[in-house]
Amino acid sequence: MQEHLDGEKDGKKTGKAKMITRLLQRRFGTMPDWASEKIAQAELPSLEEWSLRILDAQSLEDVFSDSNKR
């Protein structure tokens, strides 16, 4: 049962990471390695927060900045 839940969580994380990457590429162009690595290593709550920041961000740095935490 736990393996199923872990697999489901990993699937959600992978899907969200791919979507954020596509949105960032569309908005800001080619993704630098540091941004791709940050997305790949992130947990689901961070991915969710970053997906919201894309709407207002003026740069990649704005999306990932710790100072944007509410």
CHARMM-style PDB file with segment names, atoms N, HN, CA, C and O in Angstrom:
ATOM      1  N   MET     1       0.829  -1.204   0.000  1.00  0.00      PROA
ATOM      2  CA  MET     1       0.000   0.000   0.000  1.00  0.00      PROA
ATOM      3  C   MET     1       0.868   1.261   0.000  1.00  0.00      PROA
ATOM      4  O   MET     1       0.606   2.197  -0.755  1.00  0.00      PROA
ATOM      5  N   GLN     2       1.903   1.283   0.849  1.00  0.00      PROA
ATOM      6  HN  GLN     2       2.115   0.522   1.463  1.00  0.00      PROA
ATOM      7  CA  GLN     2       2.777   2.449   0.933  1.00  0.00      PROA
ATOM      8  C   GLN     2       3.506   2.678  -0.388  1.00  0.00      PROA
ATOM      9  O   GLN     2       3.698   3.819  -0.808  1.00  0.00      PROA
ATOM     10  N   GLU     3       3.915   1.583  -1.044  1.00  0.00      PROA
ATOM     11  HN  GLU     3       3.759   0.656  -0.703  1.00  0.00      PROA
ATOM     12  CA  GLU     3       4.593   1.719  -2.340  1.00  0.00      PROA
ATOM     13  C   GLU     3       3.678   2.378  -3.363  1.00  0.00      PROA
ATOM     14  O   GLU     3       4.125   3.192  -4.171  1.00  0.00      PROA
ATOM     15  N   HSD     4       2.411   2.028  -3.327  1.00  0.00      PROA
ATOM     16  HN  HSD     4       2.048   1.367  -2.671  1.00  0.00      PROA
ATOM     17  CA  HSD     4       1.441   2.637  -4.233  1.00  0.00      PROA
ATOM     18  C   HSD     4       1.319   4.137  -3.971  1.00  0.00      PROA
ATOM     19  O   HSD     4       1.288   4.937  -4.906  1.00  0.00      PROA
ATOM     20  N   LEU     5       1.250   4.513  -2.691  1.00  0.00      PROA
ATOM     21  HN  LEU     5       1.275   3.863  -1.931  1.00  0.00      PROA
ATOM     22  CA  LEU     5       1.140   5.930  -2.340  1.00  0.00      PROA
ATOM     23  C   LEU     5       2.395   6.689  -2.725  1.00  0.00      PROA
ATOM     24  O   LEU     5       2.317   7.816  -3.215  1.00  0.00      PROA
ATOM     25  N   ASP     6       3.561   6.075  -2.505  1.00  0.00      PROA
ATOM     26  HN  ASP     6       3.624   5.160  -2.107  1.00  0.00      PROA
ATOM     27  CA  ASP     6       4.813   6.715  -2.890  1.00  0.00      PROA
ATOM     28  C   ASP     6       4.882   6.902  -4.404  1.00  0.00      PROA
ATOM     29  O   ASP     6       5.320   7.944  -4.890  1.00  0.00      PROA
ATOM     30  N   GLY     7       4.444   5.879  -5.143  1.00  0.00      PROA
ATOM     31  HN  GLY     7       4.088   5.032  -4.748  1.00  0.00      PROA
ATOM     32  CA  GLY     7       4.441   5.970  -6.599  1.00  0.00      PROA
ATOM     33  C   GLY     7       3.503   7.049  -7.093  1.00  0.00      PROA
ATOM     34  O   GLY     7       3.817   7.765  -8.043  1.00  0.00      PROA
ATOM     35  N   GLU     8       2.356   7.167  -6.452  1.00  0.00      PROA
ATOM     36  HN  GLU     8       2.101   6.585  -5.680  1.00  0.00      PROA
ATOM     37  CA  GLU     8       1.398   8.201  -6.824  1.00  0.00      PROA
ATOM     38  C   GLU     8       1.970   9.596  -6.557  1.00  0.00      PROA
ATOM     39  O   GLU     8       1.814  10.507  -7.370  1.00  0.00      PROA
ATOM     40  N   LYS     9       2.628   9.749  -5.415  1.00  0.00      PROA
ATOM     41  HN  LYS     9       2.754   9.009  -4.754  1.00  0.00      PROA
ATOM     42  CA  LYS     9       3.234  11.041  -5.063  1.00  0.00      PROA
ATOM     43  C   LYS     9       4.341  11.396  -6.062  1.00  0.00      PROA
ATOM     44  O   LYS     9       4.441  12.537  -6.514  1.00  0.00      PROA
ATOM     45  N   ASP    10       5.165  10.404  -6.396  1.00  0.00      PROA
ATOM     46  HN  ASP    10       5.083   9.478  -6.029  1.00  0.00      PROA
ATOM     47  CA  ASP    10       6.231  10.649  -7.367  1.00  0.00      PROA
ATOM     48  C   ASP    10       5.667  11.026  -8.730  1.00  0.00      PROA
ATOM     49  O   ASP    10       6.220  11.877  -9.427  1.00  0.00      PROA
ATOM     50  N   GLY    11       4.562  10.386  -9.105  1.00  0.00      PROA
ATOM     51  HN  GLY    11       4.113   9.695  -8.539  1.00  0.00      PROA
ATOM     52  CA  GLY    11       3.920  10.708 -10.380  1.00  0.00      PROA
ATOM     53  C   GLY    11       3.395  12.126 -10.415  1.00  0.00      PROA
ATOM     54  O   GLY    11       3.541  12.823 -11.419  1.00  0.00      PROA
ATOM     55  N   LYS    12       2.784  12.557  -9.323  1.00  0.00      PROA
ATOM     56  HN  LYS    12       2.666  11.991  -8.508  1.00  0.00      PROA
ATOM     57  CA  LYS    12       2.291  13.938  -9.240  1.00  0.00      PROA
ATOM     58  C   LYS    12       3.444  14.927  -9.322  1.00  0.00      PROA
ATOM     59  O   LYS    12       3.366  15.940 -10.016  1.00  0.00      PROA
ATOM     60  N   LYS    13       4.519  14.613  -8.599  1.00  0.00      PROA
ATOM     61  HN  LYS    13       4.582  13.789  -8.036  1.00  0.00      PROA
ATOM     62  CA  LYS    13       5.688  15.489  -8.584  1.00  0.00      PROA
ATOM     63  C   LYS    13       6.298  15.594  -9.981  1.00  0.00      PROA
ATOM     64  O   LYS    13       6.636  16.688 -10.432  1.00  0.00      PROA
ATOM     65  N   THR    14       6.437  14.472 -10.657  1.00  0.00      PROA
ATOM     66  HN  THR    14       6.162  13.583 -10.290  1.00  0.00      PROA
ATOM     67  CA  THR    14       7.005  14.465 -11.999  1.00  0.00      PROA
ATOM     68  C   THR    14       6.129  15.250 -12.967  1.00  0.00      PROA
ATOM     69  O   THR    14       6.636  16.034 -13.770  1.00  0.00      PROA
ATOM     70  N   GLY    15       4.832  15.043 -12.896  1.00  0.00      PROA
ATOM     71  HN  GLY    15       4.420  14.406 -12.244  1.00  0.00      PROA
ATOM     72  CA  GLY    15       3.913  15.765 -13.766  1.00  0.00      PROA
ATOM     73  C   GLY    15       3.946  17.264 -13.540  1.00  0.00      PROA
ATOM     74  O   GLY    15       3.962  18.044 -14.493  1.00  0.00      PROA
ATOM     75  N   LYS    16       3.956  17.666 -12.274  1.00  0.00      PROA
ATOM     76  HN  LYS    16       3.944  17.033 -11.500  1.00  0.00      PROA
ATOM     77  CA  LYS    16       3.996  19.088 -11.945  1.00  0.00      PROA
ATOM     78  C   LYS    16       5.325  19.702 -12.395  1.00  0.00      PROA
ATOM     79  O   LYS    16       5.343  20.821 -12.907  1.00  0.00      PROA
ATOM     80  N   ALA    17       6.435  18.981 -12.209  1.00  0.00      PROA
ATOM     81  HN  ALA    17       6.420  18.072 -11.793  1.00  0.00      PROA
ATOM     82  CA  ALA    17       7.749  19.479 -12.624  1.00  0.00      PROA
ATOM     83  C   ALA    17       7.794  19.686 -14.139  1.00  0.00      PROA
ATOM     84  O   ALA    17       8.334  20.685 -14.614  1.00  0.00      PROA
ATOM     85  N   LYS    18       7.233  18.751 -14.893  1.00  0.00      PROA
ATOM     86  HN  LYS    18       6.794  17.939 -14.508  1.00  0.00      PROA
ATOM     87  CA  LYS    18       7.211  18.897 -16.350  1.00  0.00      PROA
ATOM     88  C   LYS    18       6.365  20.096 -16.769  1.00  0.00      PROA
ATOM     89  O   LYS    18       6.740  20.839 -17.675  1.00  0.00      PROA
ATOM     90  N   MET    19       5.239  20.277 -16.116  1.00  0.00      PROA
ATOM     91  HN  MET    19       4.935  19.673 -15.380  1.00  0.00      PROA
ATOM     92  CA  MET    19       4.357  21.393 -16.469  1.00  0.00      PROA
ATOM     93  C   MET    19       5.029  22.735 -16.147  1.00  0.00      PROA
ATOM     94  O   MET    19       4.988  23.658 -16.960  1.00  0.00      PROA
ATOM     95  N   ILE    20       5.638  22.843 -14.980  1.00  0.00      PROA
ATOM     96  HN  ILE    20       5.671  22.093 -14.319  1.00  0.00      PROA
ATOM     97  CA  ILE    20       6.320  24.089 -14.614  1.00  0.00      PROA
ATOM     98  C   ILE    20       7.444  24.380 -15.595  1.00  0.00      PROA
ATOM     99  O   ILE    20       7.626  25.524 -16.013  1.00  0.00      PROA
ATOM    100  N   THR    21       8.195  23.353 -15.962  1.00  0.00      PROA
ATOM    101  HN  THR    21       8.047  22.424 -15.622  1.00  0.00      PROA
ATOM    102  CA  THR    21       9.284  23.537 -16.918  1.00  0.00      PROA
ATOM    103  C   THR    21       8.752  24.067 -18.245  1.00  0.00      PROA
ATOM    104  O   THR    21       9.331  24.989 -18.818  1.00  0.00      PROA
ATOM    105  N   ARG    22       7.664  23.499 -18.734  1.00  0.00      PROA
ATOM    106  HN  ARG    22       7.193  22.750 -18.268  1.00  0.00      PROA
ATOM    107  CA  ARG    22       7.087  23.955 -19.997  1.00  0.00      PROA
ATOM    108  C   ARG    22       6.582  25.395 -19.903  1.00  0.00      PROA
ATOM    109  O   ARG    22       6.776  26.184 -20.828  1.00  0.00      PROA
ATOM    110  N   LEU    23       5.940  25.733 -18.793  1.00  0.00      PROA
ATOM    111  HN  LEU    23       5.783  25.091 -18.042  1.00  0.00      PROA
ATOM    112  CA  LEU    23       5.448  27.099 -18.606  1.00  0.00      PROA
ATOM    113  C   LEU    23       6.599  28.098 -18.530  1.00  0.00      PROA
ATOM    114  O   LEU    23       6.533  29.176 -19.122  1.00  0.00      PROA
ATOM    115  N   LEU    24       7.644  27.740 -17.807  1.00  0.00      PROA
ATOM    116  HN  LEU    24       7.698  26.865 -17.326  1.00  0.00      PROA
ATOM    117  CA  LEU    24       8.801  28.629 -17.687  1.00  0.00      PROA
ATOM    118  C   LEU    24       9.496  28.808 -19.036  1.00  0.00      PROA
ATOM    119  O   LEU    24       9.925  29.911 -19.374  1.00  0.00      PROA
ATOM    120  N   GLN    25       9.606  27.732 -19.800  1.00  0.00      PROA
ATOM    121  HN  GLN    25       9.258  26.836 -19.525  1.00  0.00      PROA
ATOM    122  CA  GLN    25      10.211  27.835 -21.125  1.00  0.00      PROA
ATOM    123  C   GLN    25       9.381  28.742 -22.021  1.00  0.00      PROA
ATOM    124  O   GLN    25       9.929  29.541 -22.780  1.00  0.00      PROA
ATOM    125  N   ARG    26       8.094  28.622 -21.936  1.00  0.00      PROA
ATOM    126  HN  ARG    26       7.649  27.972 -21.319  1.00  0.00      PROA
ATOM    127  CA  ARG    26       7.201  29.453 -22.750  1.00  0.00      PROA
ATOM    128  C   ARG    26       7.323  30.926 -22.366  1.00  0.00      PROA
ATOM    129  O   ARG    26       7.302  31.809 -23.223  1.00  0.00      PROA
ATOM    130  N   ARG    27       7.449  31.172 -21.071  1.00  0.00      PROA
ATOM    131  HN  ARG    27       7.466  30.455 -20.374  1.00  0.00      PROA
ATOM    132  CA  ARG    27       7.488  32.553 -20.569  1.00  0.00      PROA
ATOM    133  C   ARG    27       8.865  33.196 -20.701  1.00  0.00      PROA
ATOM    134  O   ARG    27       8.980  34.360 -21.085  1.00  0.00      PROA
ATOM    135  N   PHE    28       9.924  32.421 -20.377  1.00  0.00      PROA
ATOM    136  HN  PHE    28       9.830  31.476 -20.065  1.00  0.00      PROA
ATOM    137  CA  PHE    28      11.261  33.009 -20.283  1.00  0.00      PROA
ATOM    138  C   PHE    28      12.277  32.463 -21.288  1.00  0.00      PROA
ATOM    139  O   PHE    28      13.413  32.935 -21.329  1.00  0.00      PROA
ATOM    140  N   GLY    29      11.890  31.491 -22.088  1.00  0.00      PROA
ATOM    141  HN  GLY    29      10.967  31.107 -22.054  1.00  0.00      PROA
ATOM    142  CA  GLY    29      12.823  30.914 -23.059  1.00  0.00      PROA
ATOM    143  C   GLY    29      13.594  29.735 -22.474  1.00  0.00      PROA
ATOM    144  O   GLY    29      13.129  29.067 -21.551  1.00  0.00      PROA
ATOM    145  N   THR    30      14.762  29.497 -23.019  1.00  0.00      PROA
ATOM    146  HN  THR    30      15.141  30.040 -23.769  1.00  0.00      PROA
ATOM    147  CA  THR    30      15.575  28.348 -22.626  1.00  0.00      PROA
ATOM    148  C   THR    30      15.866  28.356 -21.133  1.00  0.00      PROA
ATOM    149  O   THR    30      16.235  29.384 -20.565  1.00  0.00      PROA
ATOM    150  N   MET    31      15.699  27.209 -20.512  1.00  0.00      PROA
ATOM    151  HN  MET    31      15.400  26.373 -20.974  1.00  0.00      PROA
ATOM    152  CA  MET    31      15.932  27.078 -19.072  1.00  0.00      PROA
ATOM    153  C   MET    31      17.413  26.857 -18.794  1.00  0.00      PROA
ATOM    154  O   MET    31      18.024  25.974 -19.395  1.00  0.00      PROA
ATOM    155  N   PRO    32      17.995  27.635 -17.904  1.00  0.00      PROA
ATOM    156  CA  PRO    32      19.379  27.370 -17.502  1.00  0.00      PROA
ATOM    157  C   PRO    32      19.440  26.105 -16.639  1.00  0.00      PROA
ATOM    158  O   PRO    32      18.444  25.692 -16.045  1.00  0.00      PROA
ATOM    159  N   ASP    33      20.614  25.512 -16.586  1.00  0.00      PROA
ATOM    160  HN  ASP    33      21.423  25.847 -17.069  1.00  0.00      PROA
ATOM    161  CA  ASP    33      20.796  24.267 -15.822  1.00  0.00      PROA
ATOM    162  C   ASP    33      20.395  24.431 -14.358  1.00  0.00      PROA
ATOM    163  O   ASP    33      19.795  23.526 -13.778  1.00  0.00      PROA
ATOM    164  N   TRP    34      20.719  25.570 -13.759  1.00  0.00      PROA
ATOM    165  HN  TRP    34      21.207  26.305 -14.231  1.00  0.00      PROA
ATOM    166  CA  TRP    34      20.426  25.736 -12.334  1.00  0.00      PROA
ATOM    167  C   TRP    34      18.925  25.667 -12.069  1.00  0.00      PROA
ATOM    168  O   TRP    34      18.505  25.132 -11.043  1.00  0.00      PROA
ATOM    169  N   ALA    35      18.114  26.200 -12.979  1.00  0.00      PROA
ATOM    170  HN  ALA    35      18.456  26.634 -13.813  1.00  0.00      PROA
ATOM    171  CA  ALA    35      16.664  26.184 -12.790  1.00  0.00      PROA
ATOM    172  C   ALA    35      16.111  24.770 -12.975  1.00  0.00      PROA
ATOM    173  O   ALA    35      15.247  24.332 -12.216  1.00  0.00      PROA
ATOM    174  N   SER    36      16.608  24.067 -13.975  1.00  0.00      PROA
ATOM    175  HN  SER    36      17.310  24.423 -14.592  1.00  0.00      PROA
ATOM    176  CA  SER    36      16.170  22.688 -14.204  1.00  0.00      PROA
ATOM    177  C   SER    36      16.526  21.799 -13.021  1.00  0.00      PROA
ATOM    178  O   SER    36      15.733  20.945 -12.626  1.00  0.00      PROA
ATOM    179  N   GLU    37      17.696  21.990 -12.462  1.00  0.00      PROA
ATOM    180  HN  GLU    37      18.341  22.684 -12.783  1.00  0.00      PROA
ATOM    181  CA  GLU    37      18.128  21.206 -11.297  1.00  0.00      PROA
ATOM    182  C   GLU    37      17.264  21.528 -10.082  1.00  0.00      PROA
ATOM    183  O   GLU    37      16.884  20.634  -9.327  1.00  0.00      PROA
ATOM    184  N   LYS    38      16.962  22.789  -9.901  1.00  0.00      PROA
ATOM    185  HN  LYS    38      17.270  23.516 -10.515  1.00  0.00      PROA
ATOM    186  CA  LYS    38      16.121  23.201  -8.767  1.00  0.00      PROA
ATOM    187  C   LYS    38      14.741  22.546  -8.860  1.00  0.00      PROA
ATOM    188  O   LYS    38      14.214  22.060  -7.860  1.00  0.00      PROA
ATOM    189  N   ILE    39      14.167  22.535 -10.042  1.00  0.00      PROA
ATOM    190  HN  ILE    39      14.596  22.930 -10.854  1.00  0.00      PROA
ATOM    191  CA  ILE    39      12.865  21.896 -10.251  1.00  0.00      PROA
ATOM    192  C   ILE    39      12.960  20.391 -10.000  1.00  0.00      PROA
ATOM    193  O   ILE    39      12.096  19.816  -9.338  1.00  0.00      PROA
ATOM    194  N   ALA    40      13.997  19.758 -10.520  1.00  0.00      PROA
ATOM    195  HN  ALA    40      14.699  20.224 -11.058  1.00  0.00      PROA
ATOM    196  CA  ALA    40      14.152  18.309 -10.387  1.00  0.00      PROA
ATOM    197  C   ALA    40      14.308  17.878  -8.927  1.00  0.00      PROA
ATOM    198  O   ALA    40      13.890  16.778  -8.564  1.00  0.00      PROA
ATOM    199  N   GLN    41      14.892  18.714  -8.102  1.00  0.00      PROA
ATOM    200  HN  GLN    41      15.232  19.607  -8.397  1.00  0.00      PROA
ATOM    201  CA  GLN    41      15.146  18.375  -6.700  1.00  0.00      PROA
ATOM    202  C   GLN    41      14.037  18.833  -5.755  1.00  0.00      PROA
ATOM    203  O   GLN    41      14.064  18.511  -4.568  1.00  0.00      PROA
ATOM    204  N   ALA    42      13.081  19.568  -6.262  1.00  0.00      PROA
ATOM    205  HN  ALA    42      13.059  19.830  -7.227  1.00  0.00      PROA
ATOM    206  CA  ALA    42      12.058  20.182  -5.407  1.00  0.00      PROA
ATOM    207  C   ALA    42      11.005  19.185  -4.933  1.00  0.00      PROA
ATOM    208  O   ALA    42      10.736  18.171  -5.577  1.00  0.00      PROA
ATOM    209  N   GLU    43      10.428  19.511  -3.795  1.00  0.00      PROA
ATOM    210  HN  GLU    43      10.646  20.335  -3.272  1.00  0.00      PROA
ATOM    211  CA  GLU    43       9.291  18.756  -3.268  1.00  0.00      PROA
ATOM    212  C   GLU    43       8.008  19.378  -3.816  1.00  0.00      PROA
ATOM    213  O   GLU    43       8.015  20.507  -4.308  1.00  0.00      PROA
ATOM    214  N   LEU    44       6.924  18.642  -3.725  1.00  0.00      PROA
ATOM    215  HN  LEU    44       6.918  17.725  -3.325  1.00  0.00      PROA
ATOM    216  CA  LEU    44       5.642  19.067  -4.282  1.00  0.00      PROA
ATOM    217  C   LEU    44       5.173  20.447  -3.799  1.00  0.00      PROA
ATOM    218  O   LEU    44       4.709  21.234  -4.624  1.00  0.00      PROA
ATOM    219  N   PRO    45       5.272  20.780  -2.503  1.00  0.00      PROA
ATOM    220  CA  PRO    45       4.827  22.123  -2.073  1.00  0.00      PROA
ATOM    221  C   PRO    45       5.586  23.261  -2.772  1.00  0.00      PROA
ATOM    222  O   PRO    45       4.990  24.281  -3.115  1.00  0.00      PROA
ATOM    223  N   SER    46       6.881  23.090  -2.979  1.00  0.00      PROA
ATOM    224  HN  SER    46       7.366  22.261  -2.700  1.00  0.00      PROA
ATOM    225  CA  SER    46       7.657  24.123  -3.679  1.00  0.00      PROA
ATOM    226  C   SER    46       7.206  24.242  -5.121  1.00  0.00      PROA
ATOM    227  O   SER    46       7.043  25.347  -5.637  1.00  0.00      PROA
ATOM    228  N   LEU    47       7.003  23.103  -5.775  1.00  0.00      PROA
ATOM    229  HN  LEU    47       7.135  22.204  -5.356  1.00  0.00      PROA
ATOM    230  CA  LEU    47       6.537  23.127  -7.165  1.00  0.00      PROA
ATOM    231  C   LEU    47       5.206  23.846  -7.283  1.00  0.00      PROA
ATOM    232  O   LEU    47       4.986  24.612  -8.222  1.00  0.00      PROA
ATOM    233  N   GLU    48       4.322  23.600  -6.333  1.00  0.00      PROA
ATOM    234  HN  GLU    48       4.500  22.978  -5.570  1.00  0.00      PROA
ATOM    235  CA  GLU    48       3.013  24.256  -6.350  1.00  0.00      PROA
ATOM    236  C   GLU    48       3.142  25.763  -6.156  1.00  0.00      PROA
ATOM    237  O   GLU    48       2.470  26.541  -6.834  1.00  0.00      PROA
ATOM    238  N   GLU    49       4.003  26.172  -5.234  1.00  0.00      PROA
ATOM    239  HN  GLU    49       4.549  25.540  -4.683  1.00  0.00      PROA
ATOM    240  CA  GLU    49       4.224  27.603  -4.996  1.00  0.00      PROA
ATOM    241  C   GLU    49       4.816  28.273  -6.233  1.00  0.00      PROA
ATOM    242  O   GLU    49       4.367  29.345  -6.636  1.00  0.00      PROA
ATOM    243  N   TRP    50       5.815  27.646  -6.829  1.00  0.00      PROA
ATOM    244  HN  TRP    50       6.180  26.774  -6.501  1.00  0.00      PROA
ATOM    245  CA  TRP    50       6.452  28.217  -8.017  1.00  0.00      PROA
ATOM    246  C   TRP    50       5.472  28.325  -9.178  1.00  0.00      PROA
ATOM    247  O   TRP    50       5.531  29.274  -9.959  1.00  0.00      PROA
ATOM    248  N   SER    51       4.569  27.348  -9.293  1.00  0.00      PROA
ATOM    249  HN  SER    51       4.521  26.577  -8.658  1.00  0.00      PROA
ATOM    250  CA  SER    51       3.606  27.397 -10.396  1.00  0.00      PROA
ATOM    251  C   SER    51       2.710  28.628 -10.291  1.00  0.00      PROA
ATOM    252  O   SER    51       2.283  29.170 -11.310  1.00  0.00      PROA
ATOM    253  N   LEU    52       2.425  29.067  -9.082  1.00  0.00      PROA
ATOM    254  HN  LEU    52       2.772  28.627  -8.254  1.00  0.00      PROA
ATOM    255  CA  LEU    52       1.634  30.292  -8.891  1.00  0.00      PROA
ATOM    256  C   LEU    52       2.453  31.546  -9.178  1.00  0.00      PROA
ATOM    257  O   LEU    52       1.930  32.519  -9.721  1.00  0.00      PROA
ATOM    258  N   ARG    53       3.706  31.528  -8.824  1.00  0.00      PROA
ATOM    259  HN  ARG    53       4.131  30.737  -8.383  1.00  0.00      PROA
ATOM    260  CA  ARG    53       4.576  32.692  -9.022  1.00  0.00      PROA
ATOM    261  C   ARG    53       4.816  33.003 -10.494  1.00  0.00      PROA
ATOM    262  O   ARG    53       5.102  34.147 -10.847  1.00  0.00      PROA
ATOM    263  N   ILE    54       4.702  31.989 -11.359  1.00  0.00      PROA
ATOM    264  HN  ILE    54       4.469  31.059 -11.072  1.00  0.00      PROA
ATOM    265  CA  ILE    54       4.949  32.193 -12.781  1.00  0.00      PROA
ATOM    266  C   ILE    54       4.083  33.326 -13.325  1.00  0.00      PROA
ATOM    267  O   ILE    54       4.505  34.066 -14.213  1.00  0.00      PROA
ATOM    268  N   LEU    55       2.887  33.457 -12.797  1.00  0.00      PROA
ATOM    269  HN  LEU    55       2.543  32.856 -12.075  1.00  0.00      PROA
ATOM    270  CA  LEU    55       1.946  34.454 -13.307  1.00  0.00      PROA
ATOM    271  C   LEU    55       2.427  35.888 -13.122  1.00  0.00      PROA
ATOM    272  O   LEU    55       2.177  36.740 -13.974  1.00  0.00      PROA
ATOM    273  N   ASP    56       3.119  36.162 -12.010  1.00  0.00      PROA
ATOM    274  HN  ASP    56       3.323  35.470 -11.317  1.00  0.00      PROA
ATOM    275  CA  ASP    56       3.542  37.527 -11.695  1.00  0.00      PROA
ATOM    276  C   ASP    56       5.031  37.778 -11.887  1.00  0.00      PROA
ATOM    277  O   ASP    56       5.471  38.928 -11.882  1.00  0.00      PROA
ATOM    278  N   ALA    57       5.798  36.732 -12.053  1.00  0.00      PROA
ATOM    279  HN  ALA    57       5.441  35.798 -12.057  1.00  0.00      PROA
ATOM    280  CA  ALA    57       7.261  36.859 -12.095  1.00  0.00      PROA
ATOM    281  C   ALA    57       7.726  37.608 -13.341  1.00  0.00      PROA
ATOM    282  O   ALA    57       7.173  37.445 -14.429  1.00  0.00      PROA
ATOM    283  N   GLN    58       8.748  38.425 -13.155  1.00  0.00      PROA
ATOM    284  HN  GLN    58       9.197  38.558 -12.271  1.00  0.00      PROA
ATOM    285  CA  GLN    58       9.371  39.132 -14.268  1.00  0.00      PROA
ATOM    286  C   GLN    58      10.630  38.416 -14.753  1.00  0.00      PROA
ATOM    287  O   GLN    58      11.171  38.746 -15.808  1.00  0.00      PROA
ATOM    288  N   SER    59      11.096  37.429 -13.971  1.00  0.00      PROA
ATOM    289  HN  SER    59      10.657  37.162 -13.114  1.00  0.00      PROA
ATOM    290  CA  SER    59      12.304  36.687 -14.327  1.00  0.00      PROA
ATOM    291  C   SER    59      12.248  35.315 -13.664  1.00  0.00      PROA
ATOM    292  O   SER    59      11.426  35.077 -12.780  1.00  0.00      PROA
ATOM    293  N   LEU    60      13.126  34.421 -14.097  1.00  0.00      PROA
ATOM    294  HN  LEU    60      13.794  34.615 -14.815  1.00  0.00      PROA
ATOM    295  CA  LEU    60      13.235  33.117 -13.442  1.00  0.00      PROA
ATOM    296  C   LEU    60      13.593  33.280 -11.973  1.00  0.00      PROA
ATOM    297  O   LEU    60      13.084  32.556 -11.117  1.00  0.00      PROA
ATOM    298  N   GLU    61      14.461  34.224 -11.690  1.00  0.00      PROA
ATOM    299  HN  GLU    61      14.874  34.812 -12.385  1.00  0.00      PROA
ATOM    300  CA  GLU    61      14.879  34.447 -10.309  1.00  0.00      PROA
ATOM    301  C   GLU    61      13.680  34.800  -9.436  1.00  0.00      PROA
ATOM    302  O   GLU    61      13.618  34.387  -8.278  1.00  0.00      PROA
ATOM    303  N   ASP    62      12.731  35.558  -9.974  1.00  0.00      PROA
ATOM    304  HN  ASP    62      12.781  35.894 -10.914  1.00  0.00      PROA
ATOM    305  CA  ASP    62      11.524  35.903  -9.217  1.00  0.00      PROA
ATOM    306  C   ASP    62      10.715  34.662  -8.855  1.00  0.00      PROA
ATOM    307  O   ASP    62      10.150  34.582  -7.764  1.00  0.00      PROA
ATOM    308  N   VAL    63      10.660  33.706  -9.759  1.00  0.00      PROA
ATOM    309  HN  VAL    63      11.118  33.771 -10.646  1.00  0.00      PROA
ATOM    310  CA  VAL    63       9.898  32.483  -9.506  1.00  0.00      PROA
ATOM    311  C   VAL    63      10.495  31.712  -8.330  1.00  0.00      PROA
ATOM    312  O   VAL    63       9.763  31.223  -7.470  1.00  0.00      PROA
ATOM    313  N   PHE    64      11.807  31.605  -8.293  1.00  0.00      PROA
ATOM    314  HN  PHE    64      12.402  32.003  -8.992  1.00  0.00      PROA
ATOM    315  CA  PHE    64      12.476  30.754  -7.313  1.00  0.00      PROA
ATOM    316  C   PHE    64      12.949  31.480  -6.054  1.00  0.00      PROA
ATOM    317  O   PHE    64      13.454  30.835  -5.135  1.00  0.00      PROA
ATOM    318  N   SER    65      12.800  32.781  -5.989  1.00  0.00      PROA
ATOM    319  HN  SER    65      12.389  33.305  -6.736  1.00  0.00      PROA
ATOM    320  CA  SER    65      13.304  33.564  -4.859  1.00  0.00      PROA
ATOM    321  C   SER    65      12.624  33.188  -3.545  1.00  0.00      PROA
ATOM    322  O   SER    65      11.399  33.078  -3.481  1.00  0.00      PROA
ATOM    323  N   ASP    66      13.428  32.989  -2.495  1.00  0.00      PROA
ATOM    324  HN  ASP    66      14.423  33.078  -2.547  1.00  0.00      PROA
ATOM    325  CA  ASP    66      12.882  32.697  -1.172  1.00  0.00      PROA
ATOM    326  C   ASP    66      12.181  33.908  -0.569  1.00  0.00      PROA
ATOM    327  O   ASP    66      11.352  33.758   0.328  1.00  0.00      PROA
ATOM    328  N   SER    67      12.505  35.104  -1.052  1.00  0.00      PROA
ATOM    329  HN  SER    67      13.178  35.225  -1.781  1.00  0.00      PROA
ATOM    330  CA  SER    67      11.889  36.311  -0.489  1.00  0.00      PROA
ATOM    331  C   SER    67      10.436  36.459  -0.909  1.00  0.00      PROA
ATOM    332  O   SER    67       9.735  37.327  -0.389  1.00  0.00      PROA
ATOM    333  N   ASN    68       9.966  35.633  -1.837  1.00  0.00      PROA
ATOM    334  HN  ASN    68      10.535  34.927  -2.259  1.00  0.00      PROA
ATOM    335  CA  ASN    68       8.578  35.688  -2.292  1.00  0.00      PROA
ATOM    336  C   ASN    68       7.629  34.911  -1.404  1.00  0.00      PROA
ATOM    337  O   ASN    68       6.420  34.928  -1.637  1.00  0.00      PROA
ATOM    338  N   LYS    69       8.142  34.231  -0.394  1.00  0.00      PROA
ATOM    339  HN  LYS    69       9.124  34.217  -0.205  1.00  0.00      PROA
ATOM    340  CA  LYS    69       7.274  33.424   0.458  1.00  0.00      PROA
ATOM    341  C   LYS    69       6.299  34.323   1.199  1.00  0.00      PROA
ATOM    342  O   LYS    69       6.645  35.400   1.685  1.00  0.00      PROA
ATOM    343  N   ARG    70       5.064  33.836   1.267  1.00  0.00      PROA
ATOM    344  HN  ARG    70       4.782  32.961   0.872  1.00  0.00      PROA
ATOM    345  CA  ARG    70       4.012  34.642   1.913  1.00  0.00      PROA
ATOM    346  C   ARG    70       3.791  34.207   3.322  1.00  0.00      PROA
ATOM    347  OT1 ARG    70       2.946  34.771   4.017  1.00  0.00      PROA
TER     348      ARG     70
END
